[in-house]
Amino acid sequence: MLLYYYERKGLLILLILISCLIILPRQLRLKKQKVFVLVPPTEIPDSLYQDRPVLKADPLELNTADSSALITIRGIGPYYASRILRYRERLGGFYAVRQLKEIKMTYFNVDSAAHLFTVNPQLIRKKDLNSMSFKEVLRHPYLDYEEVKLIFNAKNKYKKISFDTLQQRKILPTYKLKKIKPYFR
Protein backbone atom coordinates (compact mmCIF):
# COMPACT_ATOMS: atom_id res chain seq x y z
CA MET A 1 0.00 0.00 0.00
CA LEU A 2 1.42 3.32 -1.04
CA LEU A 3 1.54 6.08 1.49
CA TYR A 4 0.47 9.51 0.50
CA TYR A 5 2.83 12.44 0.77
CA TYR A 6 1.37 13.79 4.02
CA GLU A 7 1.32 10.40 5.65
CA ARG A 8 4.98 9.92 4.83
CA LYS A 9 5.76 13.38 6.16
CA GLY A 10 3.90 12.59 9.39
CA LEU A 11 5.82 9.33 9.85
CA LEU A 12 9.10 11.13 9.33
CA ILE A 13 8.22 13.72 12.00
CA LEU A 14 7.15 10.92 14.37
CA LEU A 15 10.50 9.16 13.91
CA ILE A 16 12.39 12.39 14.60
CA LEU A 17 10.39 12.99 17.79
CA ILE A 18 10.95 9.44 19.03
CA SER A 19 14.67 9.70 18.47
CA CYS A 20 14.91 13.12 20.18
CA LEU A 21 12.71 12.31 23.18
CA ILE A 22 13.50 8.66 23.87
CA ILE A 23 16.73 7.46 22.26
CA LEU A 24 18.99 10.49 22.81
CA PRO A 25 18.25 10.88 26.56
CA ARG A 26 19.08 7.19 27.11
CA GLN A 27 22.42 7.60 25.35
CA LEU A 28 23.22 10.71 27.38
CA ARG A 29 22.49 8.84 30.63
CA LEU A 30 24.79 6.02 29.55
CA LYS A 31 27.59 8.45 28.76
CA LYS A 32 27.40 9.91 32.27
CA GLN A 33 28.14 6.50 33.74
CA LYS A 34 31.83 6.16 32.99
CA VAL A 35 33.20 2.65 33.05
CA PHE A 36 36.88 2.12 33.75
CA VAL A 37 38.54 -1.17 33.03
CA LEU A 38 42.06 -1.70 34.26
CA VAL A 39 44.19 -3.53 31.74
CA PRO A 40 47.48 -4.92 33.01
CA PRO A 41 50.46 -3.49 31.10
CA THR A 42 51.82 -5.88 28.51
CA GLU A 43 54.65 -5.53 26.11
CA ILE A 44 53.28 -4.43 22.78
CA PRO A 45 55.52 -5.02 19.76
CA ASP A 46 56.35 -2.00 17.62
CA SER A 47 54.94 -3.75 14.59
CA LEU A 48 53.34 -7.01 13.66
CA TYR A 49 56.18 -7.75 11.25
CA GLN A 50 58.73 -10.23 12.53
CA ASP A 51 62.22 -10.07 11.13
CA ARG A 52 63.50 -13.14 9.38
CA PRO A 53 67.13 -13.98 9.95
CA VAL A 54 69.19 -12.61 7.08
CA LEU A 55 71.32 -15.30 5.53
CA LYS A 56 74.65 -14.26 4.11
CA ALA A 57 74.71 -16.19 0.86
CA ASP A 58 76.53 -15.96 -2.40
CA PRO A 59 74.92 -13.70 -4.99
CA LEU A 60 72.42 -15.45 -7.22
CA GLU A 61 73.34 -15.90 -10.90
CA LEU A 62 70.35 -14.61 -12.88
CA ASN A 63 71.00 -16.56 -16.08
CA THR A 64 70.99 -19.94 -14.33
CA ALA A 65 68.60 -19.34 -11.43
CA ASP A 66 65.32 -21.23 -11.21
CA SER A 67 62.13 -20.07 -9.54
CA SER A 68 62.86 -21.78 -6.21
CA ALA A 69 66.20 -19.95 -5.97
CA LEU A 70 64.60 -16.61 -6.85
CA ILE A 71 61.91 -17.04 -4.20
CA THR A 72 64.59 -17.19 -1.50
CA ILE A 73 65.36 -13.50 -2.20
CA ARG A 74 63.37 -11.25 0.11
CA GLY A 75 60.70 -9.39 -1.85
CA ILE A 76 60.48 -11.91 -4.70
CA GLY A 77 57.54 -14.26 -4.49
CA PRO A 78 56.30 -16.85 -6.97
CA TYR A 79 54.69 -14.21 -9.21
CA TYR A 80 57.82 -12.05 -9.57
CA ALA A 81 59.98 -15.16 -9.96
CA SER A 82 57.87 -16.37 -12.89
CA ARG A 83 57.96 -12.91 -14.48
CA ILE A 84 61.76 -12.77 -14.20
CA LEU A 85 62.10 -16.23 -15.77
CA ARG A 86 59.69 -15.39 -18.61
CA TYR A 87 61.56 -12.16 -19.36
CA ARG A 88 64.89 -14.01 -19.30
CA GLU A 89 63.51 -16.50 -21.83
CA ARG A 90 62.25 -13.76 -24.13
CA LEU A 91 65.59 -11.91 -23.96
CA GLY A 92 67.85 -14.92 -24.22
CA GLY A 93 69.52 -14.06 -20.90
CA PHE A 94 70.56 -11.05 -18.84
CA TYR A 95 73.78 -9.13 -19.48
CA ALA A 96 73.36 -6.73 -16.51
CA VAL A 97 71.47 -6.77 -13.21
CA ARG A 98 69.87 -3.41 -14.07
CA GLN A 99 67.79 -5.20 -16.71
CA LEU A 100 65.53 -6.36 -13.87
CA LYS A 101 64.23 -2.76 -13.79
CA GLU A 102 62.60 -3.41 -17.17
CA ILE A 103 60.24 -5.87 -15.47
CA LYS A 104 57.41 -4.03 -13.78
CA MET A 105 57.84 -5.03 -10.14
CA THR A 106 56.01 -2.58 -7.89
CA TYR A 107 56.95 -4.11 -4.55
CA PHE A 108 60.59 -4.99 -5.25
CA ASN A 109 63.34 -2.39 -5.44
CA VAL A 110 66.05 -3.61 -7.82
CA ASP A 111 68.54 -0.92 -6.77
CA SER A 112 68.54 -1.96 -3.14
CA ALA A 113 68.78 -5.67 -4.00
CA ALA A 114 71.36 -5.43 -6.80
CA HIS A 115 74.09 -6.85 -4.55
CA LEU A 116 72.10 -10.10 -4.27
CA PHE A 117 72.49 -10.91 -7.99
CA THR A 118 75.27 -11.53 -10.46
CA VAL A 119 75.15 -11.94 -14.21
CA ASN A 120 77.40 -13.96 -16.47
CA PRO A 121 76.97 -12.50 -19.99
CA GLN A 122 78.63 -15.58 -21.53
CA LEU A 123 75.49 -17.57 -20.69
CA ILE A 124 73.35 -15.46 -23.05
CA ARG A 125 71.97 -17.45 -25.96
CA LYS A 126 72.93 -15.55 -29.11
CA LYS A 127 70.50 -15.99 -31.96
CA ASP A 128 71.26 -15.96 -35.67
CA LEU A 129 69.18 -13.38 -37.52
CA ASN A 130 69.38 -15.34 -40.77
CA SER A 131 67.76 -18.46 -39.34
CA MET A 132 64.99 -16.70 -37.40
CA SER A 133 61.51 -15.98 -38.68
CA PHE A 134 59.82 -12.58 -38.49
CA LYS A 135 57.67 -13.63 -35.53
CA GLU A 136 60.65 -15.03 -33.61
CA VAL A 137 62.57 -11.77 -33.93
CA LEU A 138 59.44 -9.80 -33.06
CA ARG A 139 59.16 -11.67 -29.73
CA HIS A 140 62.37 -10.02 -28.54
CA PRO A 141 61.37 -7.29 -26.03
CA TYR A 142 63.86 -4.72 -27.36
CA LEU A 143 62.53 -4.72 -30.92
CA ASP A 144 59.18 -3.42 -32.08
CA TYR A 145 57.32 -4.20 -35.29
CA GLU A 146 58.81 -1.36 -37.38
CA GLU A 147 62.38 -2.24 -36.41
CA VAL A 148 61.89 -5.92 -37.21
CA LYS A 149 60.42 -4.88 -40.55
CA LEU A 150 63.56 -2.81 -41.28
CA ILE A 151 65.77 -5.79 -40.38
CA PHE A 152 63.86 -8.14 -42.68
CA ASN A 153 63.83 -5.63 -45.54
CA ALA A 154 67.62 -5.47 -45.22
CA LYS A 155 67.74 -9.26 -45.01
CA ASN A 156 65.82 -9.53 -48.29
CA LYS A 157 68.02 -6.89 -49.91
CA TYR A 158 71.42 -8.24 -48.79
CA LYS A 159 70.44 -11.95 -48.68
CA LYS A 160 72.49 -12.59 -45.54
CA ILE A 161 72.47 -10.24 -42.62
CA SER A 162 74.63 -9.99 -39.53
CA PHE A 163 74.97 -7.61 -36.67
CA ASP A 164 77.90 -5.95 -38.48
CA THR A 165 75.70 -5.35 -41.51
CA LEU A 166 73.12 -3.66 -39.32
CA GLN A 167 75.84 -1.39 -37.94
CA GLN A 168 77.51 -0.54 -41.25
CA ARG A 169 74.29 0.12 -43.16
CA LYS A 170 72.76 2.00 -40.18
CA ILE A 171 69.55 0.04 -40.49
CA LEU A 172 68.73 0.63 -36.82
CA PRO A 173 69.64 3.57 -34.55
CA THR A 174 72.91 3.26 -32.63
CA TYR A 175 71.29 3.10 -29.18
CA LYS A 176 69.10 0.20 -30.33
CA LEU A 177 72.07 -1.65 -31.81
CA LYS A 178 73.95 -1.34 -28.51
CA LYS A 179 70.94 -2.71 -26.68
CA ILE A 180 70.48 -5.79 -28.91
CA LYS A 181 74.18 -6.53 -29.54
CA PRO A 182 74.51 -9.22 -26.83
CA TYR A 183 71.56 -11.18 -28.26
CA PHE A 184 72.14 -11.48 -32.01
CA ARG A 185 74.99 -12.68 -34.23
C-alpha positions in Angstrom: 0.0 0.0 0.0 1.4 3.3 -1.0 1.5 6.1 1.5 0.5 9.5 0.5 2.8 12.4 0.8 1.4 13.8 4.0 1.3 10.4 5.7 5.0 9.9 4.8 5.8 13.4 6.2 3.9 12.6 9.4 5.8 9.3 9.8 9.1 11.1 9.3 8.2 13.7 12.0 7.2 10.9 14.4 10.5 9.2 13.9 12.4 12.4 14.6 10.4 13.0 17.8 11.0 9.4 19.0 14.7 9.7 18.5 14.9 13.1 20.2 12.7 12.3 23.2 13.5 8.7 23.9 16.7 7.5 22.3 19.0 10.5 22.8 18.2 10.9 26.6 19.1 7.2 27.1 22.4 7.6 25.3 23.2 10.7 27.4 22.5 8.8 30.6 24.8 6.0 29.6 27.6 8.5 28.8 27.4 9.9 32.3 28.1 6.5 33.7 31.8 6.2 33.0 33.2 2.7 33.1 36.9 2.1 33.8 38.5 -1.2 33.0 42.1 -1.7 34.3 44.2 -3.5 31.7 47.5 -4.9 33.0 50.5 -3.5 31.1 51.8 -5.9 28.5 54.6 -5.5 26.1 53.3 -4.4 22.8 55.5 -5.0 19.8 56.3 -2.0 17.6 54.9 -3.7 14.6 53.3 -7.0 13.7 56.2 -7.7 11.2 58.7 -10.2 12.5 62.2 -10.1 11.1 63.5 -13.1 9.4 67.1 -14.0 9.9 69.2 -12.6 7.1 71.3 -15.3 5.5 74.6 -14.3 4.1 74.7 -16.2 0.9 76.5 -16.0 -2.4 74.9 -13.7 -5.0 72.4 -15.4 -7.2 73.3 -15.9 -10.9 70.4 -14.6 -12.9 71.0 -16.6 -16.1 71.0 -19.9 -14.3 68.6 -19.3 -11.4 65.3 -21.2 -11.2 62.1 -20.1 -9.5 62.9 -21.8 -6.2 66.2 -20.0 -6.0 64.6 -16.6 -6.9 61.9 -17.0 -4.2 64.6 -17.2 -1.5 65.4 -13.5 -2.2 63.4 -11.3 0.1 60.7 -9.4 -1.9 60.5 -11.9 -4.7 57.5 -14.3 -4.5 56.3 -16.9 -7.0 54.7 -14.2 -9.2 57.8 -12.0 -9.6 60.0 -15.2 -10.0 57.9 -16.4 -12.9 58.0 -12.9 -14.5 61.8 -12.8 -14.2 62.1 -16.2 -15.8 59.7 -15.4 -18.6 61.6 -12.2 -19.4 64.9 -14.0 -19.3 63.5 -16.5 -21.8 62.3 -13.8 -24.1 65.6 -11.9 -24.0 67.9 -14.9 -24.2 69.5 -14.1 -20.9 70.6 -11.0 -18.8 73.8 -9.1 -19.5 73.4 -6.7 -16.5 71.5 -6.8 -13.2 69.9 -3.4 -14.1 67.8 -5.2 -16.7 65.5 -6.4 -13.9 64.2 -2.8 -13.8 62.6 -3.4 -17.2 60.2 -5.9 -15.5 57.4 -4.0 -13.8 57.8 -5.0 -10.1 56.0 -2.6 -7.9 57.0 -4.1 -4.5 60.6 -5.0 -5.3 63.3 -2.4 -5.4 66.0 -3.6 -7.8 68.5 -0.9 -6.8 68.5 -2.0 -3.1 68.8 -5.7 -4.0 71.4 -5.4 -6.8 74.1 -6.8 -4.5 72.1 -10.1 -4.3 72.5 -10.9 -8.0 75.3 -11.5 -10.5 75.1 -11.9 -14.2 77.4 -14.0 -16.5 77.0 -12.5 -20.0 78.6 -15.6 -21.5 75.5 -17.6 -20.7 73.4 -15.5 -23.0 72.0 -17.5 -26.0 72.9 -15.6 -29.1 70.5 -16.0 -32.0 71.3 -16.0 -35.7 69.2 -13.4 -37.5 69.4 -15.3 -40.8 67.8 -18.5 -39.3 65.0 -16.7 -37.4 61.5 -16.0 -38.7 59.8 -12.6 -38.5 57.7 -13.6 -35.5 60.6 -15.0 -33.6 62.6 -11.8 -33.9 59.4 -9.8 -33.1 59.2 -11.7 -29.7 62.4 -10.0 -28.5 61.4 -7.3 -26.0 63.9 -4.7 -27.4 62.5 -4.7 -30.9 59.2 -3.4 -32.1 57.3 -4.2 -35.3 58.8 -1.4 -37.4 62.4 -2.2 -36.4 61.9 -5.9 -37.2 60.4 -4.9 -40.6 63.6 -2.8 -41.3 65.8 -5.8 -40.4 63.9 -8.1 -42.7 63.8 -5.6 -45.5 67.6 -5.5 -45.2 67.7 -9.3 -45.0 65.8 -9.5 -48.3 68.0 -6.9 -49.9 71.4 -8.2 -48.8 70.4 -11.9 -48.7 72.5 -12.6 -45.5 72.5 -10.2 -42.6 74.6 -10.0 -39.5 75.0 -7.6 -36.7 77.9 -6.0 -38.5 75.7 -5.4 -41.5 73.1 -3.7 -39.3 75.8 -1.4 -37.9 77.5 -0.5 -41.2 74.3 0.1 -43.2 72.8 2.0 -40.2 69.6 0.0 -40.5 68.7 0.6 -36.8 69.6 3.6 -34.5 72.9 3.3 -32.6 71.3 3.1 -29.2 69.1 0.2 -30.3 72.1 -1.6 -31.8 74.0 -1.3 -28.5 70.9 -2.7 -26.7 70.5 -5.8 -28.9 74.2 -6.5 -29.5 74.5 -9.2 -26.8 71.6 -11.2 -28.3 72.1 -11.5 -32.0 75.0 -12.7 -34.2 
